[in-house]
Amino acid sequence: MALLHLLAQSPIIAAVRSPESMEEALKSNAANLFIMGGSLNVIVSMVQTAKAHGKGTFVHLDLIKGLSSTDKESLVFIRDQVCADGIITPKNHLIKEAKRIGLYAILHLFVIDSLAMTNGLTISQSIRPDAVEIMPGTIAKVVSRFTDELPDIPVIASGLIQTQDEAAEMLNAGATALSVSEPSLWKLTFDEL
């Protein structure tokens, strides 16, 4: 199944920063979870629990304690032991390797100025991730530019989205989905946005 189809199930991706926020994420309308915190000893159970509830799971390599965010071996661990659907990382070589071994690969980009936007677009066109996550996710102009220039790659707006109006604005700018850590937004559906 293409990542686009997984992301299109609901507009909101629950950004889960700790095991304590899992219960609320599991009860939410979010079809997918970004695991953005915790440690090696808890991510396996977090992902297994999410999978048991029918949620897609993606692990942000740079935010898991005890997991190397630079080694290709971490990807095999995520695939074989954690059993996540994919990874999130800003590292190009890990995007390529994740795709090679059958994980979805989401390129995490900080777009803080024009140069970062240009470089992010160039990298995305070159390595062809399964999706691009843009931070901060509240700049419609940036989201729109990425969706215009990468029409076949899903764009996820992430970071600083705190209200329903901000969520609607980013979807209207072209974002495929939104990664948000604000639990009150996890219940939103496309119809509400």
C-alpha atoms as one frame of an Amber mdcrd trajectory, in Angstrom:
protein
   0.000   0.000   0.000   1.333   3.430  -0.869   2.054   5.715   2.082  -0.361
   8.225   0.596  -3.206   5.766   1.189  -2.224   5.311   4.838  -1.977   9.059
   5.395  -5.259   9.773   3.622  -7.241   7.801   6.213  -7.353  10.799   8.557
  -5.991  14.353   8.437  -4.280  14.206  11.820  -1.267  12.131  12.795  -0.923
  11.888  16.583   2.614  12.906  17.549   3.154  10.769  20.646   5.990  12.088
  22.783   5.748   9.633  25.687   4.165   6.327  26.663   1.805   8.297  28.911
   0.101   9.939  25.922  -0.481   6.628  24.104  -3.895   5.924  25.634  -5.363
   9.174  24.352  -3.776   8.675  20.922  -5.255   5.179  20.688  -8.749   6.514
  21.438  -8.396   9.291  18.868  -9.500   9.426  15.241  -5.852   9.565  14.143
  -5.142   6.574  11.898  -1.382   6.992  12.271   1.004   7.725  15.127   4.434
   9.309  15.018   6.410   7.932  17.976   8.485  10.961  18.940   9.775  10.058
  22.366  10.512   7.259  24.747  13.344   4.806  24.824  14.303   1.494  23.291
  12.732  -0.399  26.186   9.257   1.109  25.543   8.928   1.670  21.805   8.344
  -2.007  21.054   5.319  -2.124  23.355   4.125   1.289  22.132   4.182   0.132
  18.517   2.633  -3.265  19.320  -0.196  -1.582  21.231  -0.801   0.894  18.410
  -0.829  -1.921  15.834  -3.331  -3.880  17.961  -5.590  -0.815  17.723  -5.214
  -0.646  13.935  -2.920   2.409  13.915  -0.030   2.965  11.529   3.247   3.624
  13.351   6.304   5.627  12.405   9.351   6.044  14.653  11.314   9.293  14.702
  14.860   7.937  14.901  16.406  11.076  16.396  14.010  11.205  19.342  14.253
   7.672  20.763  16.716   7.256  23.642  19.126   4.383  23.120  18.558   4.157
  19.372  21.320   5.305  17.060  20.015   7.864  14.620  22.959   7.408  12.282
  23.378   3.648  11.853  21.652   1.573   9.209  21.399  -1.247  11.764  18.811
   0.811  13.654  16.537   0.486  10.639  16.707  -3.306  10.706  15.856  -3.181
  14.426  12.875  -0.894  13.713  11.679  -3.236  10.964  12.307  -6.621  12.622
  11.988  -6.012  16.368   9.807  -2.915  16.708   7.706  -3.765  13.618   6.892
  -0.125  12.839   5.567   0.821   9.420   8.287   3.366   8.844  10.723   5.941
  10.122  11.102   9.698  10.254  14.561  11.225   9.944  16.379  14.219   8.470
  19.228  11.955   7.343  19.349  11.244   3.602  21.306   7.992   3.826  18.758
   6.536   6.253  15.869   7.515   3.972  17.480   5.594   1.118  18.256   2.569
   3.286  14.790   2.484   4.886  13.174   2.385   1.468  15.602  -0.321   0.343
  14.699  -2.617   3.252  10.948  -2.062   2.967  10.181   0.621   5.536   8.297
   3.782   4.691  10.728   6.693   4.851   9.603  10.192   5.847  12.158  12.956
   5.350  12.027  15.437   8.238  12.935  18.983   7.143  13.339  22.183   9.129
  12.412  24.957   6.705  13.640  28.045   8.527  14.552  30.255   5.569  14.658
  30.413   1.756  17.898  28.468   1.526  16.507  25.654   3.685  13.427  25.544
   1.462  15.479  25.355  -1.742  17.813  22.725  -0.284  14.885  20.704   1.096
  13.177  20.654  -2.286  16.401  19.639  -4.040  17.064  16.819  -1.566  13.468
  15.608  -1.778  13.578  15.526  -5.572  16.867  13.657  -5.453  16.210  10.945
  -2.832  12.422  10.622  -3.370  11.252   9.893   0.188   7.827   8.339   0.682
   6.737  11.611   2.323   8.209  14.894   3.493   7.524  16.300   6.952   7.936
  20.074   7.098   8.641  21.992  10.294   7.364  24.384  11.345   4.025  23.300
   9.989   2.221  26.615  10.228   3.612  28.390   7.175   1.111  27.952   4.339
   3.504  29.435   1.785   6.088  26.710   2.479   3.555  23.869   2.505   2.099
  25.118  -0.780   5.513  25.366  -2.427   6.421  21.806  -1.441   3.099  20.406
  -2.638   3.431  22.290  -5.938   6.987  21.131  -6.591   6.579  17.575  -5.255
   3.107  16.644  -6.526   3.665  12.889  -6.142   5.180  12.994  -2.628   2.848
  13.457   0.361   3.637  16.537   2.448   3.083  16.458   6.197   2.932  19.772
   8.069   4.340  19.414  11.577   5.058  21.608  14.557   3.304  24.593  16.106
  -0.149  23.523  14.855  -2.242  24.207  17.938  -5.736  25.121  16.767  -8.388
  23.737  14.463  -8.094  26.858  12.287  -4.339  26.346  11.880  -4.955  22.702
  10.970  -7.544  23.654   8.351  -5.236  26.312   6.894  -2.390  23.810   6.391
  -4.687  21.258   4.734  -6.019  24.016   2.473  -2.410  24.904   1.614  -2.006
  21.370   0.286  -0.698  19.270   3.182  -1.664  15.611   2.921  -1.762  15.253
   6.704  -0.689  17.058   9.867   1.517  15.743  12.649   0.358  17.367  15.881
   1.173  16.842  19.540  -1.932  18.701  20.793  -4.311  15.924  21.926  -7.407
  18.080  21.470  -6.740  18.034  17.694  -6.318  14.250  17.453 -10.085  13.782
  17.213 -10.508  15.971  14.114 -11.726  14.438  10.880 -11.616  15.743   7.320
 -15.253  16.794   7.641 -14.399  19.005  10.617 -11.564  20.673   8.775
